[in-house]
Amino acid sequence: MEDHLMFIDGTLCSATKGDWLESLDPYSGKVWARIPRGNADDADRAVKAARKALKSGPWAEMSPTKRGHIMRAIGDGIAKNADRLAAMETSDNGKILSEMKGQMAAIPEFWYYYAGLADKIEGSLPQVDKPDTLAMTVREPVGVVAALTSWNSPLMFVAMKCAPALAAGCTVVLKPSEFASTSSLAFAQIAKEAGLPDGVINIVTGLGQEIGAPLIQHPMVDKVTFTGSDSTGRMIYQMAAASMKRVTMELGGKSPNIVFEDADLDAAAVGAVAGIFGAAGQMCTAGSRLLVQNSIKEAFTEKLIALAREIRMGDPTSPETNIGPIATPPQFRKVLEYIDTANSEGARCIMGGKVATVDGSTDGQFVEPTIFTDVSNHMRVAQEEIFGPVLSIIGFEDEAEAVEIANDVIFGLAAGVWTGDFGRQYRMARALEAGTVWVNTYRAYSHLLPIGGMKQSGLGREGGLAGIDDYLETKSILFSTAKGPTANPFLQQ
């Protein structure tokens, strides 16, 4: 069993009280690693280190170009250690190793992109309506950032949050999910070897109430960025609001994947299966509501089931495996509870719906790929995020009804549209209330594009040029160019 340490002010350390949390391998059901169980004292140490690095020392005095060089070296370090980091994430969250390796190949691009952006943050010289006045705007780092990440793609979220924060000149205290912290702790050594000054990134671990809440509420934290569930996001939002902290959140989704009768149905079926069963449905953009035009619903459902039956569940380290286990025991129970709820509400299960038996795993947390039909959009299975391999099929008659059903949820993270009609593609993309709309594809991502949600799917954007905005404050500066004293506004002229 491996022990991993926190990283505060450039030094690896245990929790103040010396307590530990165990990390469970969701495939074997066995403990494979331990992480420190931090508390408010650890949060305080990390925040003070970040504040010191922000205000004095090498980072505060460093040119943006030099910051970019260090960030590029961080990206190189991740690429160099990609196989090891991917294996750690698979052990922590059970996602298949091939997907984690794919993510590790993409993660350095975030660091390279924002490294190049670090010395291209510009202000302006606007014209103003005041005589003898020179005005300018400058963009400054927002300050100390508390970054809280989810367990399903730990280092991807680290890159999406920490890379723009560092490019802006901020410092960070990172708190990864207690269910998947090891790769983030390993990242600390990569950052140090890249030349990142002490205190610029600090990594603390533990339970949300014990160290996450004190971190969010700390008076020296200026901004909170979070990826996770909408319920946790609401609590974080309330805590951050008490001191008017800036907040960026990427929360849950209940994304519609919409198939029209004129679509390439073979391609749409592949997109639908990958959109919900990839990563065992444990992704916020999962296409968990499949809206199918009634004229093709029966035939398309048969095509879908045939494809889904080919999915291979098993050891996530095996190249033959398509789906691994559910990442955590609480999530495993939650998925099964939603399946029971769907059955009780009258939805008809036409595939799966049970705990899966997988060779080589006696204590693993596997759920069969599950498909429900006869689903009404008001059912909980269609309204609430499940975060598991559970698909709801809902029929619709025409374009207008598809839009109405698609938008009739509290979420607005992503959506998919499958149709051969370009006019319909554009109309649907504009009408859907979602931060990302995929047309004739699904789950296509790029570090060059922003991602984020509408409605209760979050606040702000991550990725692309928009991804750095929430880590910057705009300041206006005005200079008098007049000769001699200016007029006294309290005297009549």
For each residue, the residues with C-beta under 8 A, 3 or more apart:
1: 31 32 33 34
2: 32 33 34 182
3: 20 33 34
4: 33 34 35 36 181 182 185 186 205
5: 12 13 14 36 185
6: 12 13 14 15 36 38 42 46 185 203 204 205
7: 10 11 12 13 185 188 192 201 202 203
8: 11 13 42 45 46 49 202 203 204
9: 45 46 49 52 198 199 202
10: 7 192 197 198 199
11: 7 8 198
12: 5 6 7 188
13: 5 6 7 8 36
14: 5 6 18 36
15: 6 18 19 20 36 37 38 39 42 205 206
16: 38 39 41 42 45
17: 37 39
18: 14 15
19: 15 36 37
20: 3 15 34 35 36 37
21: 34 35 36 37 178 205 206 207
22: 31 33 34
23: 31 32 33 34 35 91 92 179 180 181 182
24: 29 30 31 32 179 328 329
25: 28 29 30 31 32 91 92 94
26: 29 93 94 324 325 326 327 328 332 364 365
27: 94 315 316 324 325 361 364
28: 25 32 361 363 364
29: 24 25 26 361 362 363 364 365
30: 24 25 363
31: 1 22 23 24 25 34
32: 1 2 23 24 25 28 91
33: 1 2 3 4 22 23 91 92 182
34: 1 2 3 4 20 21 22 23 31
35: 4 20 21 23 178 181 182 185 205 206
36: 4 5 6 13 14 15 19 20 21 42 204 205 206
37: 15 17 19 20 21 205 206 207 210
38: 6 15 16 42 43 204 205 206 210 211
39: 15 16 17 42 43 206 210 211 214
40: 43 44 210 211 214
41: 16 44 45
42: 6 8 15 16 36 38 39 45 46 204 206 211
43: 38 39 40 46 47 173 204 211 214 215 218
44: 40 41 47 48 214 218
45: 8 9 16 41 42 48 49
46: 6 8 9 42 43 49 50 173 202 203 204 215
47: 43 44 50 51 144 146 173 202 215 218 220 221
48: 44 45 51 52 220
49: 8 9 45 46 52 53 198 199 202
50: 46 47 53 54 144 171 172 173 199 200 202 220
51: 47 48 54 55 144 171 220
52: 9 48 49 55 56 57 199
53: 49 50 56 57 59 60 171 197 198 199 200
54: 50 51 59 60 141 143 144 170 171
55: 51 52 60
56: 52 53 60
57: 52 53 60 61 197 198 199
58: 61 62 197
59: 53 54 62 67 169 171 197 199 200
60: 53 54 55 56 57
61: 57 58
62: 58 59 66 67 197
63: 66 67 119
64: 67 68 118 119 121 167 169
65: 68 69 118 119
66: 62 63 69 70
67: 59 62 63 64 70 71 115 118 119 166 167 169
68: 64 65 71 72 115 116 117 118 119 167
69: 65 66 72 73 115 195
70: 66 67 73 74 115 166 194 195 196
71: 67 68 74 75 111 112 114 115 118 163 166 167 194
72: 68 69 75 76 111 112 115
73: 69 70 76 77 193 194 195
74: 70 71 77 78 111 190 191 194 196
75: 71 72 78 79 107 108 109 110 111 112 115
76: 72 73 79 80 108 194
77: 73 74 80 81 190 191 193 194
78: 74 75 81 82 85 104 107 108 111 155 159 187 190
79: 75 76 82 104 105 108
80: 76 77
81: 77 78 84 85 186 190
82: 78 79 85 86 101 104 105
83: 86 87 101 104
84: 81 87 88 186
85: 78 81 82 88 89 100 104 155 183 186 187
86: 82 83 89 90 97 100 101 103 104
87: 83 84 90 91 97 100 317
88: 84 85 91 92 182 183 186
89: 85 86 92 93 95 100 103 153 154 155 180 182 183
90: 86 87 93 94 95 96 97 100 316 317 324
91: 23 25 32 33 87 88 182
92: 23 25 33 88 89 151 154 179 180 181 182 183 327
93: 26 89 90 151 152 154 179 180 282 327 328
94: 25 26 27 90 280 316 324 325 326 327 364 365
95: 89 90 99 100 152 153 279 280 282 316 324 327
96: 90 99 100 279 316 317 321 322 323 324
97: 86 87 90 100 101 316 317 318 319
98: 101 102 319
99: 95 96 102 103 278 279
100: 85 86 87 89 90 95 96 97 103 104
101: 82 83 86 97 98 104 105
102: 98 99 105 106
103: 86 89 99 100 106 107 153 155 156
104: 78 79 82 83 85 86 100 101 107 155
105: 79 82 101 102 108
106: 102 103 109 110 156 445 447
107: 75 78 103 104 110 111 155 156 159
108: 75 76 78 79 105 111 112
109: 75 106 112 113 447
110: 75 106 107 113 114 156 159 160 163 447 463
111: 71 72 74 75 78 107 108 114 115 159 163
112: 71 72 75 108 109 115 116
113: 109 110 116 117 163 447 448
114: 71 110 111 117 118 163 164 166 167 467 468
115: 67 68 69 70 71 72 75 111 112 118 163 167
116: 68 112 113 120
117: 68 113 114 120 121 164 167 465 468
118: 64 65 67 68 71 114 115 121 166 167 168
119: 63 64 65 67 68
120: 116 117
121: 64 117 118 139 167 168 468 472
122: 139
123: 136 137 138 139 474
124: 136 137
125: 134 135 136
126: 135 136 137
127: 135
128: 133 135 478
129:
130: 133 135 478
131: 482
132: 480 481 482 486
133: 128 130 478 479 480 481
134: 125 478 479 481
135: 125 126 127 128 130 476 477 478 479
136: 123 124 125 126 476 477 479
137: 123 124 126 474 475 476 477
138: 123 474 475 477
139: 121 122 123 168 472 473 474 475
140: 169 472 473 475
141: 54 168 169 170 471 472 473
142: 145 168 170 222 223 246 470 471 472 473
143: 54 170 171 221 222 223
144: 47 50 51 54 170 171 172 173 220 221 222 223
145: 142 161 165 170 171 172 173 221 222 223 224 225 471
146: 47 172 173 175 215 216 218 221 223 224 225
147: 158 161 162 165 172 173 174 175 225 226
148: 175 176 212 215 216 224 225 226 227 228 236
149: 154 157 158 161 174 175 176 177 184 227 228
150: 153 154 157 177 227 228
151: 92 93 154 176 177 179 180 327 328
152: 93 95 180 279 282 283 327
153: 89 95 103 150 156 157 283
154: 89 92 93 149 150 151 157 158 176 177 180 181 183 184
155: 78 85 89 103 104 107 158 159 183 184 187
156: 103 106 107 110 153 159 160
157: 149 150 153 154 160 161 227
158: 147 149 154 155 161 162 174 176 184 187
159: 78 107 110 111 155 156 162 163
160: 110 156 157 163 164 227 462 463 467
161: 145 147 149 157 158 164 165 172 174 225 227 248 462
162: 147 158 159 165 166 172 174 201
163: 71 110 111 113 114 115 159 160 166 167
164: 114 117 160 161 167 168 462 467 468 470 471
165: 145 147 161 162 168 170 171 172 225 471
166: 67 70 71 114 118 162 163 169 170 172 196 200 201
167: 64 67 68 71 114 115 117 118 121 163 164 468 471
168: 118 121 139 141 142 164 165 468 471 472
169: 59 64 67 140 141 166
170: 54 141 142 143 144 145 165 166 223 471
171: 50 51 53 54 59 143 144 145 165 199 200 201 202
172: 50 144 145 146 147 161 162 165 166 200 201 202
173: 43 46 47 50 144 145 146 147 202 203 204 215 221
174: 147 149 158 161 162 184 201 202 203 204
175: 146 147 148 149 203 204 205 206 211 212 215
176: 148 149 151 154 158 180 181 184 185 203 205
177: 149 150 151 154 180 181 228
178: 21 35 181 205 206 207 208
179: 23 24 92 93 151 327 328
180: 23 89 92 93 151 152 154 176 177 183 184 327
181: 4 23 35 92 154 176 177 178 184 185 205
182: 2 4 23 33 35 88 89 91 92 185 186
183: 85 88 89 92 154 155 180 186 187
184: 149 154 155 158 174 176 180 181 187 188 203
185: 4 5 6 7 35 176 181 182 188 203 205
186: 4 81 84 85 88 182 183 189 190
187: 78 85 155 158 183 184 190 191 203
188: 7 12 184 185 191 192 201 203
189: 186 192 193
190: 74 77 78 81 186 187 193 194
191: 74 77 187 188 194 196 200 201
192: 7 10 188 189 196
193: 73 77 189 190
194: 70 71 73 74 76 77 190 191
195: 69 70 73
196: 70 74 166 191 192 200 201
197: 10 53 57 58 59 62 200
198: 9 10 11 49 53 57
199: 9 10 49 50 52 53 57 59 171 202
200: 50 53 59 166 171 172 191 196 197
201: 7 162 166 171 172 174 188 191 196
202: 7 8 9 46 47 49 50 171 172 173 174 199
203: 6 7 8 46 173 174 175 176 184 185 187 188
204: 6 8 36 38 42 43 46 173 174 175 211 215
205: 4 6 15 21 35 36 37 38 175 176 178 181 185 211
206: 15 21 35 36 37 38 39 42 175 178 210 211 212
207: 21 37 178 210 211 212
208: 178 211 212 213 232
209: 212 213
210: 37 38 39 40 206 207 213 214
211: 38 39 40 42 43 175 204 205 206 207 208 214 215
212: 148 175 206 207 208 209 215 216
213: 208 209 210 216 217 239
214: 39 40 43 44 210 211 217 218
215: 43 46 47 146 148 173 175 204 211 212 218 221
216: 146 148 212 213 221 224 236 239 240 245
217: 213 214 221 239 242 243
218: 43 44 47 146 214 215 221
219: 243
220: 47 48 50 51 144
221: 47 143 144 145 146 173 215 216 217 218 224 245
222: 142 143 144 145 245 246
223: 142 143 144 145 146 170 245 246 247 248 470 471
224: 145 146 148 216 221 236 240 245 246 247 248
225: 145 146 147 148 161 165 247 248 249 460 470
226: 147 148 232 233 236 247 248 249 250 251
227: 148 149 150 157 160 161 249 250 251 284
228: 148 149 150 177 232 233 251
229: 232 233 251 252 385 387
230: 233 234 251 252 385 410 411 456 457
231: 234 235
232: 208 226 228 229 235 236
233: 226 228 229 230 236 237 249 251 252 458
234: 230 231 237 238
235: 231 232 238 239
236: 148 216 224 226 232 233 239 240 247 249
237: 233 234 240 241 247 249 459
238: 234 235 241 242
239: 213 216 217 235 236 242
240: 216 224 236 237 243 245 247
241: 237 238 244 245
242: 217 238 239
243: 217 219 240
244: 241
245: 216 221 222 223 224 240 241
246: 142 222 223 224 470
247: 223 224 225 226 236 237 240 459 460
248: 161 223 224 225 226 458 459 460 461 462 470
249: 225 226 227 233 236 237 458 459 460
250: 226 227 284 413 451 452 453 457 458 462
251: 226 227 228 229 230 233 284 411 413 453 456 457 458
252: 229 230 233 284 385 387 411 413 456 457
253: 284 285 286 288 385 411 412 413 414 453 457
254: 288 289 382 383 384 385 409 410 411
255: 275 285 286 287 288 289 411 413 414 415 416 434
256: 287 289 290 291 402 405 406 415 416 432
257: 271 272 275 276 287 289 290 291 415 416 418 442
258: 291 396 402 406 415 416 417 418 428
259: 263 265 268 272 290 291 292 293 296 300 418
260: 263 293 399 402 417 418 419 421 424
261: 293 295 296
262: 419 420 421
263: 259 260 267 268 418 419 420 440
264: 267 268 418 420 440
265: 259 268 269 296 299 300 303
266: 269 270 303
267: 263 264 270 271 418 440
268: 259 263 264 265 271 272 300 418 440
269: 265 266 272 273 300 303 304 307
270: 266 267 273 274 307
271: 257 267 268 274 275 287 416 418 440 441 442
272: 257 259 268 269 275 276 287 290 304 391 442
273: 269 270 276 277 304 307 308 311
274: 270 271 277 278 442 443
275: 255 257 271 272 278 286 287 416 442 443
276: 257 272 273 281 286 287 288 290 389 390 391
277: 273 274 280 281 308 311 322 323 369 389 391
278: 99 274 275 281 283 286 323 443
279: 95 96 99 152 282 283 286 323
280: 94 95 277 323 324 325 326 367 388 389
281: 276 277 278 286 288 335 386 387 388 389 390
282: 93 95 152 279 286 326 327 331 387 388
283: 152 153 278 279 286 387 443
284: 227 250 251 252 253 385 387 413 457
285: 253 255 413 414 436 443
286: 253 255 275 276 278 279 281 282 283 387
287: 255 256 257 271 272 275 276 290 391 414 416 442
288: 253 254 255 276 281 385 386 390 391 392
289: 254 255 256 257 377 382 392 394 405 406 409
290: 256 257 259 272 276 287 304 391 392 393 394
291: 256 257 258 259 394 395 396 402 405 406
292: 259 296 297 300 301 393 394 395 396
293: 259 260 261 296 297 395 396 397 398 402
294: 297 395 396 397
295: 261
296: 259 261 265 292 293 299 300
297: 292 293 294 300 301 393 395
298: 301 302
299: 265 296 302 303
300: 259 265 268 269 292 296 297 303 304
301: 292 297 298 304 305 350 371 373 393
302: 298 299 305 306
303: 265 266 269 299 300 306 307
304: 269 272 273 290 300 301 307 308 371 393
305: 301 302 308 309 350 351 371
306: 302 303 309 310
307: 269 270 273 303 304 310
308: 273 277 304 305 311 351 369 371
309: 305 306 351
310: 306 307
311: 273 277 308 322 323 369
312: 320 321 322 323
313: 321 322 323 324 356 358 366 368
314: 318 320 321 324 358 359 360 361
315: 27 318 321 324 358 360 361
316: 27 90 94 95 96 97 321 324 325
317: 87 90 96 97 321
318: 97 314 315 321
319: 97 98
320: 312 314
321: 96 312 313 314 315 316 317 318 324
322: 96 277 311 312 313
323: 96 277 278 279 280 311 312 313 369 389
324: 26 27 90 94 95 96 280 313 314 315 316 321
325: 26 27 94 280 316 332 358 361 364 365 366
326: 26 94 280 282 331 332 335 365 366 367 388
327: 26 92 93 94 95 151 152 179 180 282 331 365
328: 24 26 93 151 179 331 332 365
329: 24 332 333 365
330: 333 334
331: 282 326 327 328 334 335 365 387 388
332: 26 325 326 328 329 335 336 365 367
333: 329 330 336 337
334: 330 331 337 338 386 387 388
335: 281 326 331 332 338 339 367 386 387 388 389 390
336: 332 333 339 340 355 367
337: 333 334 340 341
338: 334 335 341 342 380 381 384 386 388 390
339: 335 336 342 343 349 353 367 370 390
340: 336 337 343 344
341: 337 338 344 345 380 381
342: 338 339 345 347 349 372 375 379 380 381 390 392
343: 339 340 347 349 353
344: 340 341
345: 341 342 379 380 381
346: 374 376 379
347: 342 343 372 373 374 375 379 381 392
348: 372 373 374
349: 339 342 343 352 353 370 371 372
350: 301 305 371 372 373
351: 305 308 309 368 369 370 371
352: 349 367 368 369 370 371 389
353: 339 343 349 368 370
354: 367 368
355: 336 366 367 368
356: 313 366 367 368
357: 366
358: 313 314 315 325 361 364 366
359: 314
360: 314 315
361: 27 28 29 314 315 325 358 364 366
362: 29
363: 28 29 30
364: 26 27 28 29 94 325 358 361
365: 26 29 94 325 326 327 328 329 331 332
366: 313 325 326 355 356 357 358 361
367: 280 326 332 335 336 339 352 354 355 356 370 388 389 390
368: 313 351 352 353 354 355 356 389
369: 277 308 311 323 351 352 389 391
370: 339 349 351 352 353 367 389 390 391
371: 301 304 305 308 349 350 351 352 391 393
372: 342 347 348 349 350 375 381 390 391 392 393
373: 301 347 348 350 393
374: 346 347 348
375: 342 347 372 379 381 382 392 393 394
376: 346 379 382 394
377: 289 382 383 394 405 408 409
378: 382 383
379: 342 345 346 347 375 376 382 383 392
380: 338 341 342 345 383 384
381: 338 341 342 345 347 372 375 384 386 390 392
382: 254 289 375 376 377 378 379 392 394 409
383: 254 377 378 379 380 409 410
384: 254 338 380 381
385: 229 230 252 253 254 284 288 411
386: 281 288 334 335 338 381 390
387: 229 252 281 282 283 284 286 331 334 335
388: 280 281 282 326 331 334 335 338 367
389: 276 277 280 281 323 335 352 367 368 369 370
390: 276 281 288 335 338 339 342 367 370 372 381 386
391: 272 276 277 287 288 290 369 370 371 372
392: 288 289 290 342 347 372 375 379 381 382
393: 290 292 297 301 304 371 372 373 375
394: 289 290 291 292 375 376 377 382 405
395: 291 292 293 294 297
396: 258 291 292 293 294 401 402 405
397: 293 294 401
398: 293 401 402
399: 260 402 403 424 427 428
400: 403 404
401: 396 397 398 404 405
402: 256 258 260 291 293 396 398 399 405 406 428
403: 399 400 406 407 428 431 432
404: 400 401 407 408
405: 256 289 291 377 394 396 401 402 408
406: 256 258 289 291 402 403 415 432 433
407: 403 404 412 431 432 433
408: 377 404 405
409: 254 289 377 382 383 412 455
410: 230 254 383 455 456
411: 230 251 252 253 254 255 385 453 455 456 457
412: 253 407 409 433 434 435 453 454 455 456 457
413: 250 251 252 253 255 284 285 434 435 436 452 453 454 457 458
414: 253 255 285 287 434 435 436 437 438
415: 255 256 257 258 406 432 434 436 437 438
416: 255 256 257 258 271 275 287 437 438 439 441 442
417: 258 260 424 425 428 429 432 437 438 439 440
418: 257 258 259 260 263 264 267 268 271 439 440
419: 260 262 263 424 425 428 439 440
420: 262 263 264
421: 260 262 424 425
422: 425 426
423: 426 427
424: 260 399 417 419 421 427 428
425: 417 419 421 422 428 429 439 440
426: 422 423 429 430
427: 399 423 424 430 431
428: 258 399 402 403 417 419 424 425 431 432 437 439
429: 417 425 426 432 437 439
430: 426 427
431: 403 407 427 428
432: 256 403 406 407 415 417 428 429 437
433: 406 407 412 454 455
434: 255 412 413 414 415 437 453 454
435: 412 413 414 450 451 452 453 454 457 458 461
436: 285 413 414 415 449 451
437: 414 415 416 417 428 429 432 434
438: 414 415 416 417 441 442 443 444
439: 416 417 418 419 425 428 429
440: 263 264 267 268 271 417 418 419 425
441: 271 416 438 444
442: 257 271 272 274 275 287 416 438
443: 274 275 278 283 285 438
444: 438 441
445: 106 449 451
446: 449 463
447: 106 109 110 113 463 464
448: 113 463 464
449: 436 445 446 463 464
450: 435 461 462 463 464 465 466 467
451: 250 435 436 445 461 462 463
452: 250 413 435 457 458 459 460 461 462
453: 250 251 253 411 412 413 434 435 456 457 458
454: 412 413 433 434 435 457
455: 409 410 411 412 433
456: 230 251 252 410 411 412 453
457: 230 250 251 252 253 284 411 412 413 435 452 453 454
458: 233 248 249 250 251 413 435 452 453
459: 237 247 248 249 452
460: 225 247 248 249 452 469 470
461: 248 435 450 451 452 464 466 467 469 470
462: 160 161 164 248 250 450 451 452 467
463: 110 160 446 447 448 449 450 451 466 467
464: 447 448 449 450 461 467
465: 117 450 468 469
466: 450 461 463 469
467: 114 160 164 450 461 462 463 464 470
468: 114 117 121 164 167 168 465 471 472
469: 460 461 465 466 472
470: 142 164 223 225 246 248 460 461 467
471: 141 142 145 164 165 167 168 170 223 468
472: 121 139 140 141 142 168 468 469
473: 139 140 141 142
474: 123 137 138 139
475: 137 138 139 140
476: 135 136 137
477: 135 136 137 138
478: 128 130 133 134 135
479: 133 134 135 136
480: 132 133 486
481: 132 133 134
482: 131 132 486
483:
484:
485:
486: 132 480 482
487: 491 493
488: 491
489:
490:
491: 487 488
492:
493: 487
